[in-house]
Amino acid sequence: MRWRGNRESSNVEDRRAGGGMPGGGGIRLGGGRIGLGTIAIALVAGWLLGVNPLTLLSMLAGGGSMTPPAVTSPAPARQGPIDDELGRFVSVVLADTEDVWKEIFEANGGRYREPVLVLFRGSTRTACGVGQAAMGPFYCPADQRVYIDLGFYETMRSKLGAPGDFAQAYVIAHEVGHHVQNLLGISEKVSSARARLSAAEGNELSVRTELQADCFAGVWAKRAHDARQILERGDVEEALNAAAQIGDDALQKRSQGYVVPDSFTHGTSQQRVRWFRQGLETGDFRRCDTFSARSL
């Protein structure tokens, strides 16, 4: 992927120097609180199964149009030089998503509110609760931030069989896709609908949400390449392989040796590849309507 020398985003908050969060925290559910020891086990299992714990907790918010909803603005990102190559890489990818989605929103009469990307190690506080490295990268709609422990990229390479810089970029673009869903009001509608559905029906809705974020990632890739020629030979294959490796069926086979389709929350490998490719080939976010698709 050609990224060196491109613009870096000013919306990166680097918390890595501070290390992990002090102990004693937890995620509050209703009036109770779950200790981090219990959470750690659940988060590892959740990641292996492709389940975003924040999605499962239905911590979603949003608006209802191309113009972002009125929300409490996140605190300004703490600025400072990012002097490591991987940090600069994610900053460039984030900047590239900003350029693409700003253009799309403006072309449709809206305004794109840029998310903040938080780099952390181990654990960190978020407006959605305690963020853990074991979650993998995730988006918190309550503070409009994408969170990532960069150690996840080594997990992708060594444990998930998904190496490559464009595979890494796909991960960021997918999480930014969730931010776009939040701004469009899709997240709020999904959260409200899931509250009225059975567990299996709610999982199916979650799958459609995740596949749309994959499609949005493909839209970014298409438009970024058209504008800046970022793709090199093998890059698309890296992203398609990453999408395949983190399909629910692939993750479940790897972790437990069999699949449970009713528990899928992100989609099969084939579905994730299909929808990323849909965005990549069309570059049109309107072609990412997974919710109306009869077949995924």
N, C-alpha and C positions, 0 to 999 in steps of 0.2 A: 504494500500500500504506500502510495506517495503522500507523505504527510509533513516531512521536515521542511521547515521554512514557511509553512502556512500559519495563518493567524491562530494565536492561542486565546482561549476564552478568559474573560475577567471574572467569570462566575464559578471559580473553583475554590473550595474551602479545604485547606489541607490541615487535617487534625492529626496526622501521623506522628508528629513530633511529641504530641502529648501522650502517646501510648494508649492503652486500653482504659476503659471507664472504671472507676473504683467499684468494688464489690458492693453487694447489698441492694442492687437495683432490681427491677423486674418490670414486666408488662402488666398493666392494670386491666382487668377484665371486669366491667361493672364495678361492684364494690370491693372485689377481692384483688389479690395480688399473687402472682406466681413467681417463685424464686428462680434465680438464674440457673441453678443447678438443674432444675426440672426443664427449664426452657432450652438449655443447651442440648439435651437429648432430643427434645422435640424438633429443634431447628435442624439438627444434623439429619434426622429422619426425613423431615420435610423437604430439605434440599435434595436428598437422594431421590425422593419421589417427585421432584419437580414442583413442589408446593411452596408458594410464597406465603409465609406465615401472616404477613400483613394483609394479604388478600383474604385469607381464611378468617381473619378477625374482622373482616368487612370494614376496615378503617379507610373508607373511601369518601371523598367529597368532590364537589365540582359545580359546574354551572350549566347553562343550556343553550349556548350559541357559539358562533365563531369568535365572539368577543369574550375574553376570559371573565369568570365570575368575580365579584368583589370579594376578596379574601384579605386576611391580615397579611401584609407583605412580610416575607421572611427577612430576618436580620441580614444586613450586608455581609457578604462573604469576607472572611478575614484574608486580606491580601498579603502575599509574600512571594518571593521568587520560588518557583518550582524547578529545582536544579537537577532532578533525575530524569532520565530519558522516558521511562514509563509514565511518570507524572505529566511530562510535557506532551506525550502522545495522547493521553486521555483528554488533556486540555484542548488540543487541536481538534480531536474528534468532536468534543462538545461544541466548540466554536463552529464547526462545520454543520452540525445539526441546527445550531442557532440560525445560520444563514439560510438553510433550506426551509425551515419551518416559518421563519419570518416572512420569506417570500410567498409561501403558500397562504399563510393567514392574510397577508395584505392583499393578495390577488382575490381573496374571497370576502373582502370587506371587514376583516377582523384585525386584531392586534395580538401578536405572540408575546406572551410573558415568558421570559427565559428562566429555566430552572437553574438551581445551584447544584453543582456536583461536589459531594463531600468525600474526600479521601480519608480513610481511617484505618486503624489497626486493631483487630480483636473485637472491640465493642465501642459503641458510642451512643449518646442520647439523641433521640429524634422526637419529633412531635407525634409519632405513631408508637412510641415506646422505646425500648432498648434495641438498638440495631446490633446484630451479631455477625461476625464474619461468616459463620456457618450458614447464614441465610443465603449467601451469594449476593450479588448486586440486587438492590431493590429500590423502589420509588415510594416515597411517603407523600401522599397528596396533601396532608395537613400542613406541611411546611414547604411543599413544592421543591423537594430536594431528591436527587439521586444519590444513593450511598453505595460505596464500593470499597472493599478491602482489596488492594491490588494483588494480594496473595492468591485471590481467586483465579487469576490467569495461569498460575502454575498448576492449580487444580485442573483447569481446563486442559492443559497440555499433558500432564502426567497421569491423570485419573480418568478424564472424560474423553481422551483421544481427540481433542479439538484444539490443535495448535494454530499459531499464525496471528499476525497483527490485525488482519481484517476480521478474523473471528472475534478478536477482542473488541474491535470497533462495533461489530454487530451487537454485542452485549450492551454496550452503552446506548446505541441507537434504539434497541428494544425498550430499555428503561425510559428513554426520552419519549418513546411511543406511548407509554403509560401517562406521561405528563401531558401529551397532546390529548389523550382521552379525557384526562381530568379537565383540561381547559374547554373541551367541547361539550362537557356535561355527560359524557358517556359513562364515566366511572360512577357518578351519582345514580344514574338510572340503573346500572347493573347492581349496585349495592341495594337499592330499594327493591328491585325485582327478586334478588336472592333471598331477601328476608321472608318472602311469601312462598318460596319453593322448597321442595324436598331436597335432601342432601345431593342426590344424584342429579336432579334438575339444576341445582345451584352449581354443581361441578361442570355441567355442560355449558352453562352460561360463562363460567370462568374460562373454559377452553376457548370459547369464541372471543373473549376479551384478550387473552394472550395471543391468539392467532392474529388478531387485528394489530397488536403491537409488533408482531413479526412482520406483517405486511407494511406497516408504517416504517419499520427499519429498512425494508427493501426500497420504499419510496425515497428515503434519504439517500441510500446508496446510488440509486439511478440518477437523481438530480445532482448530487455532489459530483459524480463522475462526469456528467454532461457539462457541468460548469467548470470543474477544476481538474479533470482527468486524474482522479485519485487511484483508480484501479490498475493493478498490475496483473500479469499472467498468474493464474492460480488463486487470486483473491476471492472471486466468487465461489470457487470450490471450497475454500476455507470456511466461508460463512454458511454455505449449504451443509457442509459437514458438521459445523457447530450446531446448527438447527436440528440436524438429525440425531446428534449425540445426546441432546438434552430433551428429546421427546419423552413423554411419560412412559411409553412402552419400553424404550431403550433403557431408561433409568430404572424402571421397575425390574426388568430382566436382570440388569446388572446387580441390583441390590438384593433381590429376593428370589430371582430365578423364574418368576411368572408374572403375568400382568393381570390387573383388575380394572377393566375399562371404566366401570362406574366411578372409580376413584380418580380418573384422569382430570387434571385441572389446567394443563398447559397444551394438550394436544399430542397426537402421535408424531413420530419422526416424519412420516410422510406428510402429515398435515402442516407441520411447521415449515418444512421445506417448500411445500406448495404455496403457502401464503407469503413467505419471504420472497419467493420467486415472482409471485403476482405483483408485489410492489416494485420489485426490481425491474420487471419487464415493462410495466406501464408508467411508473413514476406518478401515478394518480391516486391520491389518498381516497378518492371517492370509490375506487375499485377495491377498497379494503373493507367493505361492509360484510363482515363475517356473520353479523346478526341476522341478516336477511338471506344468507346463503342456505340453500336446501341441503347441499352436500359440502362438507368441510374437506 
